Amino acid sequence: MTTPASRKFSKAEPPPSESKSFTAYPAPGESATSRAPYMRNREVLAGHNGTFEFKGPYPDYVNYKFMRQFTAMFGIGLVPLAYVACHQLNMSRRACVLAACFVLLDNALCVMSRFILLDESLLFFTAATLCSVAGLQNARHQAFSRTWWRWLLLTGASLGLVASCKWVGFLTIALVGLYTIGELFTMYIECVAVRTVARHFMARVLCLIAIPFLIYAACFKMHFMVLNRSGSGDARMPPAFQASLKGSPLGKQPFTVMYDSQLTLRSMHAGSGILHSHAHRFPEGSGQQQITCYGHKDSNNEWIIARPRGVGFNNTADPPVPVRHGDVVNLMHQQTKAVLHAHRAFAAPVTAGAYEVTAYGRLGWKDRNNDWRVEIVREQSRIVNSELHAITTQFNLRHVPTGCLLSAEAVRLPSWGFGQTEVTCSRQNASGAATSLWVVEKHVNSRLPKTDMRKLVKRSFVEDFVELNLAMARSNNALVPDRDKHNHLESDAWSWPFLVYPMRLLGSWKEGDIKYYEVGNPLLWWSSALCCLLFPLQLLFHFARKQRGVPAQWAPGEELHYWNGAKLLWGGWALHYLPFFLFGRVLYLHHYLPSLYFALLLLAFEIDYFCRHVLRGRLQNVVFALWAVGALAVFCWFAPLTFGYSGAIEELKYRKWLPTWNIYEDRHVM
């Protein structure tokens, strides 16, 4: 009953979420945050009609309160799941209640359930997976019974859903995978019949691999059905996919490319972007105008395709002439009027062994270094001829004087190139390589009729599924740390268990503005961190005692229950925490929350173990009560920052428990 009260939403409007336009963010989780992975249309649930771009205050027709209630329900569900999971791990009832209280009374878990974010659904399905695998472990002696199948199916479903929220959920899959390998290996060394082991193996392949994958794919299918309109997020996807979206500017355009048309050219190499130029020059080499690839739509992506010098053509009187395979063309940058250019004299600034590509000169100049030959490699539409087509034709641009190919390999330029992708002229002549393949993404010519590209472009779900996952990976890898705001928003993994750098969740910290602070319950964070760090020593201690033959003080079956529970809880903490030391992407405090969930349960687990083996009688109840009361007192102390505080922050005295906490002042610019 206390859980809904702690997770209820305040009257403050939440931060903006996403609109109905397509996004390349992890699709199922984004759909979940938008309240509709389980319904056909988000509008039915939240009243959003797709016109609001989620910038500025929420309009009346967007029911953001329902969105926040929906997110809070995931936070509410964490508490009973903690109790059930501990019960399945054979903990005492007092310990189960204490573990649920720890989850209930952590300020960080509570405050995150008050925002329209993906993290609460991720935490919920992580907890559901732990609960299910604990139930499966409890039913291991009832293999292939209804109870066993129920827990196995629930584990598989939870895995599919946790992976569909955020890719951090794959760490949960790793936990279950290692547990499953351990179970099968135990059967093997215990000489279980091969046929029985094979049945167990096939059951796990079905429930723990096939079912999670189907759920993951189904969430993407729903994502494509719901977010079916063009928006800023679709620029990361191939042109053929963009053309299939409703309202896409690529959906209707001239099909056959003609001379003197305006074009945007996209590299087929994933993550490279659109051919781009701007008035800035290379600081070294030729010093000519920069040519790059840029991942976003921009007027500097526009080019005019023209015949080379000496070829007369009246673009208003003569009939349009199509660009064909083998034609030699010039490409003029629409904004600066400079022409796409390459030369032997200068090497590419970053990629070794390639020539520099620049924008230089004007149309009509007698400079052969401006000449490029169109070489069609493949055609994806039903209309196969020697003509260049928008979206469906993949082609090379071969530099006529040098024979090298215009290429983009997703190599980033230094700061003088604004971190954009380097474009080179490659001498490797790999005509079929994605780095040297280009496609006309957008074709503009007022003299030509527009064609419905959706009738010519055929996309399969498998293609879109793969492309979107690749786009998600590229987006995730692009989230590199910004040290200019380090410790204000970002933090390193080593600092999380010790709560060194809590995070301000809203930018404004002025009096009158509602302030939320992501600070955990220090009593629970520090004690659970100590518990997790000391557990390997405890394991070593028990192993040494066993090797020396010291009698163990375990009740029958108690030792097995203990180690089965400990390996899941400590393993869950380690697998959800330690990999972040290897990640190169930007990190935030809330990335620790799945690990924290396991740590809190392990803390209750160890308190239960201590009371059973060290204390007797009422002293056990006293210890449990002291932990619960202590957690409640600290939670209430920091509650104003959890539920939102609108007064002057200086009025909240004694909340800064570490000198690194930025409750009152921040060394970094807000």
Disulfide bonds with the S-S distance in Angstrom:
Cys404-Cys425 1.89
